[in-house]
């Protein structure tokens, strides 16, 4: 599956755990793209975030060769 397809697919179809998907629902995420659109600082402050969830996300992105997408984009700001 190509990166665009992975990023836009519902999280429940990508093989994540039920716990991961439940946390995503609490945080309002339906796709990986939803997660990657916010700054890392905002992500860790969301209700429902925990480091086990981040570990599962990081492992998945790494396995797909997409871990670099989790980094903040230079110049990205909501000021």
URDA-V485959 format. One record per residue. N is the residue number from 1. RES is the residue in one letter. PHI is phi in whole degrees, 0 to 359 (none if undefined). OMEGA is omega as a letter, one per 20 degrees, with the letter a starting at -180 (999 if undefined). Layout:
# URDA-V485959
{{N	RES	PHI	OMEGA} {N	RES	PHI	OMEGA}}
This chain:
# URDA-V485959
{{1	X	none	a} {2	X	281	a} {3	X	301	a} {4	X	299	r} {5	X	294	r} {6	X	298	a} {7	X	294	a} {8	X	260	a} {9	X	283	r} {10	X	302	a} {11	X	304	a} {12	X	294	a} {13	X	261	a} {14	X	259	r} {15	X	91	r} {16	X	287	r} {17	X	291	r} {18	X	299	r} {19	X	300	r} {20	X	299	a} {21	X	295	r} {22	X	297	r} {23	X	296	r} {24	X	298	r} {25	X	298	r} {26	X	300	a} {27	X	276	r} {28	X	87	a} {29	X	260	r} {30	X	247	a} {31	X	223	r} {32	X	298	r} {33	X	301	r} {34	X	302	a} {35	X	294	a} {36	X	282	r} {37	X	281	a} {38	X	255	r} {39	X	289	r} {40	X	306	r} {41	X	297	r} {42	X	288	a} {43	X	300	a} {44	X	291	r} {45	X	263	r} {46	X	285	r} {47	X	296	a} {48	X	107	r} {49	X	288	r} {50	X	208	a} {51	X	285	r} {52	X	293	r} {53	X	298	r} {54	X	298	r} {55	X	298	r} {56	X	295	r} {57	X	299	a} {58	X	298	r} {59	X	298	r} {60	X	299	a} {61	X	299	r} {62	X	297	r} {63	X	298	r} {64	X	267	a} {65	X	73	a} {66	X	240	a} {67	X	301	r} {68	X	301	a} {69	X	288	a} {70	X	282	r} {71	X	286	r} {72	X	296	r} {73	X	278	r} {74	X	305	r} {75	X	88	r} {76	X	285	a} {77	X	206	r} {78	X	249	r} {79	X	289	999}}
